[in-house]
Amino acid sequence: MSRFASVALAAALTLGLGSTAASAATEIEMFFPVPVEGKLAKEMKNLIDRFNGEHPDIQATAVYTGSYDETNIKTRAAIKAGRPPAAVIMSANFVLEYQINGEIEPLDPLVEADGKTPDAFMDQYWTALHGNARFADKIWAVPFHNSTPLLYFNADHFKEVGLDPSNPPATWAEWVEAAEKLTVRDGDTIKRYGLMLPGNYDYLGWIMTALTMSNGGQYYNPAFGGEVYYDSPSMLGALTLVDDMVHKYKVMPEGVTDGKAVSTAFFAGQTSMVVLSTGSLSFIRENMKSDYGVAFVPRNMRNAVAIGGASLIMPKGLSDEQKQASWTLINWLTSPEIAGHWSRFTGYFAPNKGAYELPEMKQFIAQNPDAKVALDQLQYAKSWFATYNTVAVRKALEDEVQAVLSGKKAPAEALKEAQKNADEIMRPYVEQTALRLMH
């Protein structure tokens, strides 16, 4: 029996379940999203099959639940229906809202039952991931697969226009200059864009977070889920950069381009630079026919990006047996061995630092140095935008940024509207918290 299964059995006995209950397989479901390209669903099934084989007292089933946003909707529906999954791989910035709504279990009692302190438990994970997992004095989530946005570029295109692929643009000024050189025009027709950014929901908010942070901004108040800083100089500068790339320099296509179309255009040589997730790295490595490079997101005021990806949460409403089985699964999936395996398969970086001490991970990094770029960028990474009603607040901005991308609004006008709409969405929470005496 594995160590984790032994822990589960010991805990079950501690709970007074007795040998009969411990010998019966506890059935649990885990919701998981597949937010990036690749063969993730198949590999997740392989992992769960392996987990079940190593833990005969647990029968876990992985349920594919769509994108991060769709997984959020389905999880909330299952909780309201009284049939919560035992674990969910949830977008890391949605965890706060589940905590605000009282829909997830704090994990500290399970950590302490394993003989660890919360500090020691969280120390397994990169510091940049702590803010979206541990807050309000409790651990609410365990980082599972994480990412930062990265600049991917076509090295052959760089050489073609006299740019050095070993020295990609590091500042916004260098980025604009490179994008102009890389854009290929035939009269009024643009045959190749210098840059493309994903403009679809979720991805767009994350990219705008990165640009605002690299322009010195905060984007949101990490200590209070009722404030965002959309109508601010740092975000105005970020959105103006994007607007200028489209309408002034004409190095980006007008309108909304989703992440899949961006990666397709990159593979086809229709754009020379893209900003995509670390989680796209394996997909790009497998499908890019030209030589390519990976770099930090360029900065204006400072190097800074938000973390992305997902964490494992445990909804309320589970039996003691289900809780313990869920905790066993969560620990197994986030162990150095499995986290390292998942990182090598997907391109996400492994949140558990111990994964990088394993020989197979050291060998992988030596053979694939592009996988180290996101790790190097982690020193500049911070928590991901998270508020009350996160998705609606995020969309309040994304709707306005999409209007700018389509040439329907100017950046300043769009950000004032985004701020007003976001404030209205957060008002119920603000009135129940910051605008009243808390007990």
C-alpha positions in Angstrom: 0.0 0.0 0.0 1.3 3.4 -0.9 2.2 6.0 1.7 -0.8 8.1 0.9 -3.2 5.2 1.0 -1.7 4.3 4.4 -2.4 7.8 5.6 -6.0 7.6 4.3 -6.5 4.3 6.1 -5.1 5.6 9.3 -7.2 8.7 9.1 -10.3 6.6 8.4 -9.7 4.5 11.5 -9.1 7.7 13.5 -12.5 8.8 12.4 -14.0 5.6 13.8 -14.9 4.1 10.5 -13.6 0.7 11.3 -12.2 -2.0 9.1 -15.3 -2.7 7.1 -15.6 0.9 5.8 -11.8 1.2 5.2 -11.8 -2.0 3.1 -14.6 -0.7 0.8 -13.5 1.5 -2.1 -14.6 5.1 -1.6 -15.9 6.5 -4.8 -15.1 10.1 -5.6 -15.2 12.4 -8.7 -12.7 15.0 -9.7 -13.7 17.8 -12.1 -10.9 18.9 -14.4 -10.6 21.5 -17.2 -8.5 21.3 -20.3 -7.9 24.9 -21.0 -5.0 24.6 -23.4 -4.2 22.6 -26.5 -2.9 19.0 -26.3 -3.8 15.6 -25.2 -4.4 16.5 -21.6 -7.7 14.6 -21.2 -6.2 11.3 -22.2 -3.2 11.8 -19.9 -5.4 12.8 -17.0 -7.3 9.5 -17.4 -4.0 7.6 -17.4 -3.0 9.3 -14.2 -6.3 8.6 -12.5 -6.1 4.9 -13.6 -2.7 4.8 -12.1 -3.9 6.4 -8.9 -6.8 3.9 -8.6 -4.4 1.0 -9.2 -2.1 2.3 -6.4 -5.1 3.0 -4.0 -7.5 0.1 -4.1 -9.5 1.6 -1.3 -10.4 4.6 -3.5 -12.2 4.7 -6.9 -11.6 8.1 -8.4 -13.3 9.2 -11.6 -12.0 12.2 -13.6 -14.8 14.2 -15.2 -13.9 16.6 -18.0 -15.7 19.9 -17.4 -14.6 22.1 -20.2 -12.8 25.4 -19.9 -11.9 27.1 -16.6 -15.0 29.2 -16.8 -17.2 26.2 -17.6 -15.6 24.2 -14.8 -16.5 27.0 -12.5 -20.1 27.0 -13.6 -20.5 23.2 -13.4 -18.8 23.0 -10.0 -21.1 25.6 -8.5 -24.1 23.8 -10.0 -23.0 20.5 -8.5 -22.6 22.1 -5.1 -26.0 23.7 -5.2 -27.5 20.4 -6.3 -26.0 18.7 -3.2 -23.7 16.5 -5.3 -20.3 18.2 -5.0 -17.3 16.6 -6.6 -14.6 15.5 -4.1 -11.9 17.6 -5.8 -11.8 20.2 -8.6 -8.9 21.5 -10.6 -10.1 25.0 -10.4 -8.7 28.2 -12.0 -6.4 29.5 -9.2 -8.0 32.9 -9.2 -11.5 31.5 -8.6 -10.6 30.1 -5.2 -11.2 33.4 -3.4 -14.8 33.5 -4.5 -15.5 30.0 -3.2 -14.0 31.0 0.1 -16.1 34.1 0.2 -19.2 32.1 -0.5 -18.3 29.4 2.1 -18.3 26.7 -0.5 -14.9 25.0 0.1 -13.2 23.3 2.9 -10.2 24.8 4.6 -7.4 22.3 4.3 -5.4 23.1 7.4 -7.0 20.3 9.5 -6.0 17.7 6.9 -2.5 19.2 6.7 -2.1 19.1 10.5 -3.5 15.6 10.6 -0.6 14.6 8.4 1.9 16.0 11.0 2.8 19.2 9.0 2.4 22.8 9.9 0.6 25.0 7.3 3.8 26.9 6.8 5.8 23.8 6.1 3.1 22.5 3.8 3.0 25.7 1.7 6.8 25.9 1.6 6.7 23.0 -0.8 5.3 25.4 -3.4 6.8 28.4 -5.2 6.2 31.6 -3.3 4.4 33.3 -6.1 1.6 30.7 -5.9 0.9 31.2 -2.2 -1.4 34.2 -2.6 -4.1 32.4 -4.6 -4.0 29.3 -2.3 -3.6 30.6 1.2 -5.4 33.7 2.5 -7.8 34.6 5.2 -5.5 32.7 7.6 -6.3 29.3 5.9 -5.1 27.1 3.1 -7.9 26.8 0.6 -6.2 25.2 -2.4 -3.2 23.2 -3.4 -1.4 24.4 -6.6 -1.6 21.7 -9.3 -0.4 23.1 -12.6 0.6 26.7 -13.0 1.8 29.1 -15.6 2.8 32.5 -16.6 2.3 34.2 -19.9 5.4 34.0 -22.1 6.6 35.7 -25.3 7.0 33.1 -28.1 8.8 34.2 -31.2 9.7 32.8 -34.6 13.5 32.7 -34.6 13.7 32.3 -38.4 11.6 35.5 -38.9 13.9 37.3 -36.5 17.0 36.4 -38.5 15.2 37.3 -41.8 14.7 40.9 -40.6 18.1 41.3 -38.9 16.9 40.7 -35.3 19.0 38.6 -32.9 16.9 35.7 -31.6 19.3 35.3 -28.7 18.3 38.8 -27.7 14.5 39.0 -27.9 12.7 42.3 -27.0 12.8 43.0 -23.3 11.1 46.3 -23.2 7.9 47.7 -24.7 9.9 50.0 -26.9 12.0 47.1 -28.2 8.8 45.1 -28.6 7.1 47.7 -30.8 10.3 48.2 -32.9 10.6 44.4 -33.4 6.9 44.0 -34.3 7.3 46.8 -36.9 10.3 45.1 -38.5 8.6 41.7 -38.5 5.3 42.8 -40.1 5.3 42.1 -43.8 3.1 44.4 -46.0 2.1 44.3 -49.6 0.6 47.7 -50.2 -2.4 48.0 -47.8 -2.4 44.2 -47.3 -0.6 42.8 -44.3 0.8 39.4 -45.2 2.4 38.7 -41.8 1.8 40.4 -38.4 4.6 41.1 -36.1 2.5 40.2 -33.0 -0.8 38.6 -32.0 -2.4 38.4 -28.6 -5.3 36.2 -27.5 -8.5 38.4 -27.2 -11.0 35.8 -25.9 -12.5 35.8 -22.5 -10.2 34.6 -19.6 -7.0 34.8 -21.7 -7.6 38.5 -22.5 -7.9 39.4 -18.8 -4.8 37.5 -18.0 -2.8 39.2 -20.7 -4.0 42.6 -19.6 -3.0 41.7 -16.1 0.5 41.0 -17.2 0.8 44.2 -19.2 -0.6 46.3 -16.4 1.7 44.7 -13.9 4.7 45.2 -16.2 3.7 48.8 -16.4 4.0 49.1 -12.6 0.3 48.5 -11.8 -1.4 46.3 -9.3 -4.6 45.6 -11.3 -6.5 44.6 -8.1 -6.3 44.7 -4.4 -4.9 41.4 -3.2 -5.9 42.1 0.4 -9.6 42.9 -0.4 -11.8 41.3 -3.0 -13.9 44.4 -3.6 -11.4 46.6 -5.5 -9.9 46.7 -8.9 -7.8 49.4 -10.6 -9.1 49.4 -14.1 -9.3 53.2 -14.5 -5.6 53.8 -13.5 -2.5 55.2 -15.3 -0.8 51.8 -15.4 -3.7 50.1 -17.1 -4.3 53.0 -19.4 -0.7 52.7 -20.5 -1.1 49.0 -21.0 -4.3 49.3 -23.0 -2.9 52.2 -25.1 0.1 50.0 -26.0 -2.3 47.3 -27.3 -4.5 49.9 -29.1 -1.4 51.4 -30.7 -0.1 47.9 -31.8 -3.4 47.5 -33.7 -4.4 50.9 -34.9 -1.2 53.1 -34.9 1.6 50.7 -35.8 -0.7 48.2 -37.5 1.4 45.2 -36.4 -1.5 43.3 -34.8 -4.8 42.4 -36.5 -7.9 44.4 -35.5 -10.7 42.6 -33.6 -10.8 39.7 -31.3 -8.6 36.6 -32.0 -8.9 33.7 -29.7 -6.0 31.7 -28.3 -6.3 28.8 -30.7 -6.3 31.1 -33.7 -3.2 32.8 -32.3 -1.3 29.5 -32.0 -2.5 28.4 -35.4 -1.3 31.7 -37.0 2.1 31.2 -35.2 2.5 27.7 -36.6 1.6 28.9 -40.1 4.1 31.8 -40.0 1.3 34.4 -40.2 2.6 36.1 -37.1 6.1 36.3 -35.7 5.5 36.8 -32.0 2.7 35.7 -29.7 2.0 35.9 -26.0 0.6 32.6 -24.8 0.6 30.5 -21.6 3.4 28.4 -20.4 0.8 25.6 -20.6 1.0 25.9 -24.4 4.8 25.1 -24.4 4.5 21.4 -25.1 1.9 22.0 -27.8 4.2 24.5 -29.5 7.2 22.3 -29.1 5.4 19.5 -30.8 3.8 21.5 -33.7 6.1 24.4 -34.5 8.0 23.6 -37.7 10.2 26.7 -37.6 12.9 27.5 -35.1 11.3 29.3 -32.2 12.3 31.0 -28.9 10.7 31.8 -25.6 11.2 34.9 -23.5 9.8 36.9 -20.6 6.8 39.2 -21.3 8.4 42.6 -22.2 8.3 45.3 -19.5 7.8 49.0 -19.5 8.3 49.9 -15.8 9.4 46.5 -14.4 9.4 42.8 -15.0 6.1 41.4 -13.6 3.4 38.9 -14.6 0.6 37.2 -12.8 0.6 33.5 -12.2 -2.0 31.4 -14.0 -3.1 27.8 -14.1 -5.1 25.9 -11.6 -5.2 24.6 -8.0 -7.1 21.7 -6.4 -9.9 22.6 -4.1 -12.2 20.5 -2.0 -15.9 21.6 -2.0 -18.0 21.4 1.2 -20.7 18.7 1.5 -18.5 15.6 1.4 -18.6 12.7 3.8 -15.6 12.1 6.0 -14.6 9.1 3.8 -14.8 11.3 0.7 -12.8 14.1 2.3 -10.0 11.7 3.2 -10.1 10.1 -0.2 -10.0 13.5 -1.9 -7.1 14.6 0.3 -5.2 11.4 -0.7 -5.8 12.2 -4.4 -4.8 15.8 -4.0 -1.6 14.9 -2.3 -0.8 12.3 -4.9 -1.4 14.6 -7.8 0.7 17.4 -6.3 3.6 15.1 -5.2 7.0 15.9 -6.8 6.9 12.8 -9.0 3.4 13.4 -10.4 3.8 17.2 -10.6 7.0 16.7 -12.5 5.4 14.2 -14.9 2.5 16.5 -15.6 4.8 19.4 -16.1 6.9 17.6 -18.7 3.8 16.4 -20.5 1.9 19.7 -20.6 4.4 22.6 -20.4 3.0 24.0 -17.2 5.7 24.4 -14.6 5.5 22.1 -11.6 4.3 24.0 -8.5 6.0 21.6 -6.2 9.6 22.7 -6.0 10.6 19.1 -5.1 9.8 18.1 -8.7 12.9 19.9 -9.9 15.2 17.9 -7.6 14.3 14.7 -9.3 16.8 13.3 -11.8 14.3 12.9 -14.6 13.3 16.6 -14.2 16.9 17.8 -14.3 17.5 15.8 -17.4 14.3 17.2 -19.0 15.3 20.8 -18.3 18.8 20.2 -19.7 17.3 18.8 -22.9 14.5 21.5 -23.1 15.9 24.8 -21.8 12.7 26.6 -23.0 11.0 25.0 -20.1 13.2 27.0 -17.7 12.1 30.4 -18.9 8.8 30.3 -17.0 10.7 29.2 -13.9 13.2 32.1 -14.3 10.2 34.5 -14.7 8.7 33.3 -11.5 10.9 35.6 -9.4 8.8 38.4 -10.9 5.4 36.7 -10.7 2.7 37.7 -8.3 -0.8 36.5 -7.4 -3.5 36.4 -10.0 -6.5 38.7 -10.2 -9.2 37.5 -7.8 -12.2 39.3 -6.5 -15.8 38.8 -5.4 -17.6 37.5 -8.5 -14.3 37.2 -10.3 -15.6 36.2 -13.7 -18.1 39.0 -14.1 -15.6 41.6 -12.8 -13.0 40.2 -15.2 -15.5 40.4 -18.1 -16.4 44.0 -17.3 -12.8 44.8 -18.4 -12.6 42.3 -21.2 -15.7 43.6 -22.9 -14.2 47.0 -23.0 -10.8 45.9 -24.2 -12.5 43.9 -26.9 -14.2 47.2 -28.0 -10.8 48.8 -28.2 -9.4 45.9 -30.2 -12.3 46.3 -32.6 -11.8 50.1 -32.9 -15.1 51.0 -31.3 -13.7 52.8 -28.2 -10.6 54.7 -27.1 -8.7 53.2 -24.2 -9.5 56.0 -21.7 -13.2 55.8 -22.4 -13.2 52.0 -22.2 -11.4 51.9 -18.9 -13.8 54.3 -17.2 -16.7 52.2 -18.3 -15.0 49.0 -17.2 -14.3 50.5 -13.8 -17.9 51.7 -13.4 -19.3 48.2 -14.4 -16.9 46.4 -12.1 -17.7 48.6 -9.1 -21.4 47.9 -9.6 -20.8 44.2 -9.7 -18.7 44.3 -6.5 -21.0 46.7 -4.7 -23.0 44.0 -2.7 -19.8 42.6 -1.3 -18.3 46.0 -0.6 -21.4 47.1 1.3 -21.3 43.9 3.4 -17.5 44.2 4.2 -15.5 47.4 3.8 -18.4 49.8 4.2 -19.6 48.3 7.5 -18.1 47.3 10.9 -16.9 43.7 10.7 -17.3 41.4 13.7 
